[in-house]
Amino acid sequence: MSHDPAMNHDTEHQDAVDAVVPLIPIVIPAVGAVMMFLLAFIAVHMA
């Protein structure tokens, strides 16, 4: 087998966890705000 330089599979793939971790400080407060809004909306609607 000869080494074909056009088929270089040595590229490093980024882990899914490493891609998500920088977004956590933005996502968690946003999801918390949406949850609080939905819970308040349900409480007002049921009252």
MOFEN-V204762 format. One line per field, one symbol per residue. phi: phi as a letter, one per 30 degrees, with the letter a starting at -180 (. if undefined). psi: psi as a letter, one per 20 degrees, with the letter a starting at -180 (. if undefined). burial: b if it has 24 or more other C-alpha atoms within 12 Angstrom, else e. Layout:
phi = ???
psi = ???
burial = ???
This chain:
phi = .cdcddccccddcddddddceddedcddddddddddddddddddddd
psi = pqooihmokjqpqpqhghhhgiigiggghghgggggggggggghhh.
burial = eeeeeeeeeeeeeeeeeeeeeeeeeeeeeeeeeeeeeeeeeeeeeee
